[in-house]
Amino acid sequence: MMLDLKGEVNAGYEIVTQGEQSVVGYTRGKDEWVAWNYSIRDGEVEYYWGRYGTREYVYGCFNKKENGQYSGN
């Protein structure tokens, strides 16, 4: 069973979208976005390989991450 990460906060970013292997986070009031890969081990979530930028850029990275593609420029 997958943990529901929406609403969780990591490094000041609230998780607003969750996929099978990545998430999108948003910092309210600053309009800052991130797409992270994540893994869950023993109930603990680890976020890594973040891509930071505009909403459009981050959602593009999120989609690439979910499709197993490199999420760089």
C-alpha positions in Angstrom: 0.0 0.0 0.0 1.3 3.4 -1.0 1.5 6.2 1.6 -0.5 9.3 0.8 2.1 12.1 0.7 -0.2 14.9 -0.3 -0.2 17.7 2.3 3.2 16.5 3.8 5.9 19.2 4.0 9.5 18.5 3.1 12.2 21.3 3.1 9.4 23.9 3.2 7.6 22.5 0.2 4.1 21.1 0.5 3.5 18.0 -1.6 0.6 18.8 -3.9 0.9 15.9 -6.5 2.1 12.4 -6.0 2.9 9.7 -8.6 4.3 6.2 -8.3 7.9 7.4 -8.0 7.9 11.2 -7.8 6.1 14.1 -6.2 5.5 17.8 -6.9 6.0 20.3 -4.0 5.0 24.0 -3.8 6.0 26.7 -1.4 3.0 28.9 -0.8 3.5 32.7 -1.0 6.8 32.3 -2.9 5.6 30.5 -6.0 8.5 28.0 -5.8 8.1 24.5 -7.2 10.0 21.2 -7.1 9.7 17.7 -8.5 11.5 15.1 -6.4 11.9 11.3 -6.8 11.0 9.5 -3.6 11.4 6.1 -2.0 9.8 4.7 1.1 11.7 2.4 3.4 10.4 1.1 6.7 7.7 3.7 6.6 10.2 6.6 6.1 10.1 8.8 3.0 13.3 9.9 1.3 13.2 12.6 -1.3 16.0 13.0 -3.9 17.0 14.2 -7.4 15.0 17.4 -7.2 14.3 19.7 -10.1 13.4 23.3 -9.1 11.7 25.9 -11.2 8.4 27.2 -12.6 5.2 25.3 -12.3 5.3 24.3 -16.0 9.0 23.2 -15.8 8.4 21.1 -12.7 5.3 19.4 -14.0 7.3 18.6 -17.2 10.0 17.0 -15.0 7.4 15.2 -12.9 5.9 13.6 -16.0 9.4 12.6 -17.3 10.2 11.1 -13.9 7.0 9.1 -13.9 7.8 7.8 -17.4 11.3 6.8 -16.3 13.0 9.5 -18.4 15.8 11.9 -17.4 14.2 15.0 -16.1 16.9 17.5 -16.9 16.7 20.4 -19.5 
